[in-house]
């Protein structure tokens, strides 16, 4: 049976997206489900990065997730 546990990167991406969606308006009607994958979270984070004026710590959190995704892509 496949292990459905989220990786650390997936968990950080999900929690960051969830926190930012709760904090900022959601004019694009972005949806985040418990089973959202890394790409879903990435889409939400990038949309918020370009659509909102985020605090520096929020921007850095998103960039850290993007860097982690680049490392994953490099290992594929």
Secondary structure, DSSP 8 states (H G I E B T S, - for coil): -------HHHHHHHHHHHHHHHHS--TT-----TT--HHHHHHHHHHHHHHS---HHHHHHHHHHHHHHHHHHHT-
